[in-house]
Amino acid sequence: MSNELQKPVIGFTCGDLNGIGIELIIKTLADHRILEVCTPVVFASNKCVNFYRKTVADINFSFSSVKELQRLNPKQVNIFNCWEEEVNINPGQLNETGGKYALESLIQATQALKEGLIDGLVTAPIHKKNIHSDKFPYTGHTPYLKAFFGVNDVVMLMIAENMRVGLVTEHVTVSEIANHITKENMVQKLKIMHNSLQKDFGIDKPKIAVLGLNPHAGDEGLIGNEEETILKPAIKEARNSMLVFGPYSADAFFARGQYEKFDAVLAMYHDQGLIPFKSLAIGEGVNYTAGLPVIRTSPDHGTAFDIAGQDKADANSFIVAVFAAVDIYRMRNGYKEMRINPLRKISARMLANAVDERIEENEG
């Protein structure tokens, strides 16, 4: 099989047309070394890409326009035209157009992902309120992907060089958080994280830390009783098949660097996990949706309307999101390969041992 055929096909959604999504895509894919690790296909339109290409200075960005995903050019960036009509782009403005075409790009890209026409997806930032509609009644990419792929649950998992932080609740108001913290929900999240750490990150026996919901992890019931009635029973049940520890007081856990002793951390709510993650993560952070049958990553930032169209967007997080998708693709394939025919692998190991023994006999 050629190197071209071994490379995964990675799709890119354009995000809000008036945000920094397409600028990030151009800056990321302009480096032709990216073509050595994947075949990129951008779900947008030639005209929109050309609009932003003019706003990015000193970058030579070329692409191939395709009408069929079965005929991608592995040696070029591919633009799959999701629409042909002229679209008014107004960088930095929050309007209906930005959300409409962000959704069109997302729908076509996720359908291609579902059909196996692409191997992974990197999503550019959307504006949650702007894209919200009858066609998209979700609070973000994660619940949409969960519904689209028909899975019972997923975990929003933030990944960086030195830490991984998953969330029990995502975009939920603070007043509703406790209602979503149940034993069943927590055990399910822990199972998804454990499975992802093994399959997607190659960690055989992952250690997962669980943060408390209340200040000081409840102080043994003095400050709320969720730790005693929900978190501890959930952790106890999960320990039947996983290495799970906690609940830990969130402030002390991060302040004392305890997260460095674990392969992942399960936080109870959005800010409890993301504030320390964005403060302490080494390198650029990536948002990964664990628990899906497919691969989806995203940069850990938003649409940045304030700098859109000004050639100021930093593409580092987006670049890391691309390589994370490629790495997870390879890791999943390796995980799958190791389990296709275990007897064959045992036979190979026995043969290797027999050869070693024969060599030792001859040398003796």
N, C-alpha and C positions, 0 to 999 in steps of 0.2 A: 504494500500500500504506500502511495506517495505521501510526502509531508503535507501536501495540499489537502489530501483526503483525511489525514489524521487531525488536522486543525479543527477545532470546534467553530461553528457558525454562531457568532454572538450578535444578537439584535439590539438596537438602541431606539428607545422612544424619544421623541423630541421635547417632551415636557411642554409647559406653557410657552406658546410662541413668542410672548412678550418678555419672557424671562431669559435666563442665561443658558438654558439647555443646549440649544444648537451651537452656541459659541463654545461650550465645553466639548461638545462632540467634535467640532472642527479642530480645536486645539489638541485634543487627545489623538484623533486619527490622522492628523497631519504628519505625525512621526511614523514613517513607513515601517519602522521596526515592529509596530503592532501587528503587521501583516504576517510576521513570522510565527505568531502564537495563535492567531485566530483570523477568521474571515468575517469582517464587519458588514452588517447591513442596517442602514438607518431607515426607520419608518417615518417618513416626512414627505417632502416634495422638493424637486430640484430648485424651484423658485425660492422657497424659504431658505434652503441651504445657501444658495447664491447671495441672498440678501445679507445674511450674516457673514458670509465669506468676505464681503467687501468691508465689513467693519473690523475685521481682524487683520492687523498690520503684520507684515514680514512673515507671513505663513503661506507656503505653497501647498494648497489643498486641492487635490483632484479626486474625482470619483467617477464611477460608472453607473449610469441609470439603468435599472432593471425593471421589467414588468412581471417576471416569473421568478419566484424564490428558488425554483429548481435549477435555475441557470445563473447562479451567482458567479462573479469573477473572483477567484481566490487570491488574485494578485493586486486587487484594488479595493477601495472602499466602495460599497454598493449602496445606492439610494433607491429604496423601494417607494415609488410614488403612491401615497395613500389617497391623494386627491390631485386633481388637475386644475381646478379653478384658481383664479387670482385671489390672494388673501392679503388684506391690509395688515401689515405688521407694525406695531407701535411699541418699541422697546420701553420697558418700564411702566407701561400702563396696564391696569387691571381692567380687562373688558371681556365681553362674551366670546369674542373671537379666539382669544388665547386659550380659554377653557375648552371650547368646542373642538379645536383641532388637536389639542393635547389628548382628548378622549378618543378621537378618531385614530390617532397614532397608537394609543395604548390598546384599543380594541383589536386592531389588525395585527399588532405585534404579539399579543397574548394568544390570539387564534393561531398564528404561525408556530408559537411555542407549543401549544397544545397538540398541534398536528405533527410535531417533530420536524418542522422545516427549519427551525433554528435550535441550537443546543443550549442557549442561555440568553438571558435578557438583562440589560442594564437600563434602568429607567431614569430619565432626566426629571428634575423636580417639577411638580405640579403645584398649583395654588388650590388648596382643598376647598375653599369656599367658591372659587371661580369655576371649578370643574363640577361641583355638586349640582345634580339635576335629577330628573326622573330616570334618565338613563344611567346615572352614576350616583346612587343614593348612599355613598360610602364616605368614610372620614379619611380615606387615603388609599394608597396602593395596597397595603397589606390586607385589609378586609375585602377589597375588590378581588385580589388574587385568591384568597381563601374561598370566596363564593364562586369565582369563575372555574376553579379547578375542582370544586366540589369536595373539599377536604373538611373534616370535622373541626380541625383547629390548626393554627400555625403559631410560630413565635417570631416576633420582631427581635432579631438578634444583631446587635451592634458589634462589629469585629474590628480589631486593630492589632498591631504587632504584639502588644503586651497584655491585652485583655479582651474578653468577650462578655457582653452584658445583654441578657434577654429580659423581656418584660411580660408580666402576667396580664396587665392592662395596658392599652396603648393610648389612643386619643379619647380619653374618658374624663369628664369633669371631676374635679377633686371630690365633690360631694357624693359622687356615685362610686368611687373607687372601691370602698369596703364591700359594696353589694356584689362586686365581681370576684372577690377573694373567697373562693370556696375550696374545700379539700379536693373535690373532683377536678376542678379547674387547675389547681396547682399541680396535682399528680400528672395530669395530662400534659401540661407545659414542660414539666421535668422530663417526661418520657420523650417528648419531641426534641428537647435540647440534647438529651443523652444520645439519642439515635443520630442526630445531626453531627454531634461531636465525633462520633465513631465513623459515620459514613462520609461526611463532607470534609472533616478535618483530620482524619486518620489517627484519632486518639482512642486506643483500645479500652482503657479504663478511666474515663473522664471523671474528675472530681468537680462537683457543682456546689457552690455556696448559695444559700437562700437568705435574703435580707428580711428583716422584720417589717411589719406594716407600720407599727406605732413607734414613737420616739423610744430609744433605748430597748427596742424589741419588746416593748410592753412592760419591762421591769417585773416579770413574773406575774402579770395580771394587774399591777397597780395602775398602768396607763393603757387601758384597753385590754380586752381578753382574746383578740383574734389569734395571737401567737399560741395561746394555750389550747384554744378550742379548734383551730383550723390549721395553722402553719405546722405546729409540732406533730399532730397526727398525720398530716400529709407527708412530712419528711420521714416519719417512721415507716409509713407504707412504702414510700419510694425506695427506702433503704433495703427492701427485700430483693431488689434487682439492680440498684445503682449506688454509687458513692455520693451521698448527698449530706450536706452539713448545714447547721444553723438552727433557728434563725439568728442572724447577727444584727446588731445595732448598726444601721447604715453609715452614720457619721464616723464612728470609730473604725469600722471595717475598711473604709477607704483611707481615712487619715493615717492609719497604722500600716498601710500597704498589705493588708491581708489578702486582697484580691490577687496578689502575685502568687499565692499558694494554690490557686484553683484554676481549672481550665475554663470555667465560665461562672457567671454570677446571675442569679435570677432575682431581679428587682420587682417590687410590687406594682410600681406605677411609673409613668413616663419620666417625670423629672427626677425621681429618686435614682433612676438608672442613667439617664442621659446627661445630667449635669456633671457627675463625676467622670463619666466616660469621656465627654468632650474636654474635660479639664485635665485628665490624667493619661489619656491614650497617647501612646508613642506612634508617630507617623499619622497618616490620614485615616479617618474612620470610614467604615462602610456599613450600610444597612443591608442585612441579608435576611430573606424570608425563609426561616427554617420550617420544615414540615411539608413543603410542597413536593410534588413528584418532579418538578422542574426547577431550574436554577434562575433566581432573580436577585440581582444586587442593585445598589443605588448609592450615590454619594450621601454623606450625612449632613447635607445642608439644603436650603430651600431655593426658591426661584430668584432671589436677590434682585428684585425689580430696581432697586436703587442704583445698580451698576450695569444693568442690562444694556447691551448695544454699545458699550463704551470700551470694549477690549480690556476690561479690568478683572474679569473672572479668572480665578485660580483653578486650574484643571486637575490639581494633584489628587483630590479625593475621587474625582471621576476616573482618573487613570487607575488608581488602586482598585476601584470597583470593577473595572474591566479585568484586571489580573486576578482578582478574587474569583470572578465568575469562571475564568479559565482554569484556575487552580482547583476549584470545587468540581468542575467537570472532569478533570483528570483524576481527582481523588475518588469520585464516585465510580468512574470506570475501573480504577484499580481495585476498589472495594468489591465491585460486582465480579470482576475477573477472579479474585481470590476465592470466591464462593461458587463459581460456575461448576467446577469439578474438583472437589477436595481430594478425591481418591487419586487423581492424576498428579496432584501436587505431592501427596504422600509418596507415590511411586517414584517421582522424580527425586525426592529427598532420600529415599531408600537406595536408589541407584547411585546417588552422589556419595552416600556413606559407604556403599560397597566398593566404589572406585577408590575412595580414600584408604579403605582397609587393604585393598590389593596393592596400592602404592607402598603402604607401610610394610607389607609382607616382603615385597621385592627389595625394598631398601634394607630390610633386616637380613 
